[in-house]
């Protein structure tokens, strides 16, 4: 059970929030040095991860464009076929009425 903060009141109008919480940021890159060895390894890992993510998203986008192209061609084919048929009918010279 969480301890009550010293300034809590008995009437609660909002949800109970722990205002005395500390995130513990002492291990979050607090020490910086000029050593290029280990400090840059996290940065290289992040760049490698972001590059892999961008490459994967580019591959996914390419496949989506291919599928979208097939859908467009499949939906445009009946319209093109209808236009060609109407042009052939008009070139024969038959009356429209």
KACOR-V884011 format. One record per residue. N is the residue number from 1. RES is the residue in one letter. SS is DSSP state (@ for helix, = for strand, . for the rest). Layout:
n=[N & N]
res=[RES & RES]
ss=[SS & SS]
This chain:
n=[1 & 2 & 3 & 4 & 5 & 6 & 7 & 8 & 9 & 10 & 11 & 12 & 13 & 14 & 15 & 16 & 17 & 18 & 19 & 20 & 21 & 22 & 23 & 24 & 25 & 26 & 27 & 28 & 29 & 30 & 31 & 32 & 33 & 34 & 35 & 36 & 37 & 38 & 39 & 40 & 41 & 42 & 43 & 44 & 45 & 46 & 47 & 48 & 49 & 50 & 51 & 52 & 53 & 54 & 55 & 56 & 57 & 58 & 59 & 60 & 61 & 62 & 63 & 64 & 65 & 66 & 67 & 68 & 69 & 70 & 71 & 72 & 73 & 74 & 75 & 76 & 77 & 78 & 79 & 80 & 81 & 82 & 83 & 84 & 85 & 86 & 87 & 88 & 89 & 90 & 91 & 92 & 93 & 94 & 95 & 96 & 97]
res=[X & X & X & X & X & X & X & X & X & X & X & X & X & X & X & X & X & X & X & X & X & X & X & X & X & X & X & X & X & X & X & X & X & X & X & X & X & X & X & X & X & X & X & X & X & X & X & X & X & X & X & X & X & X & X & X & X & X & X & X & X & X & X & X & X & X & X & X & X & X & X & X & X & X & X & X & X & X & X & X & X & X & X & X & X & X & X & X & X & X & X & X & X & X & X & X & X]
ss=[. & . & . & . & . & . & . & . & . & . & . & . & . & . & . & . & . & . & . & . & . & . & . & . & @ & @ & @ & . & . & . & . & . & . & . & . & . & . & . & @ & @ & @ & @ & @ & @ & @ & @ & @ & @ & @ & @ & @ & @ & @ & @ & @ & @ & @ & @ & @ & @ & @ & @ & @ & @ & @ & @ & @ & @ & @ & @ & @ & @ & @ & @ & @ & @ & @ & @ & @ & @ & @ & @ & @ & @ & @ & @ & @ & @ & @ & @ & @ & @ & . & . & . & . & .]
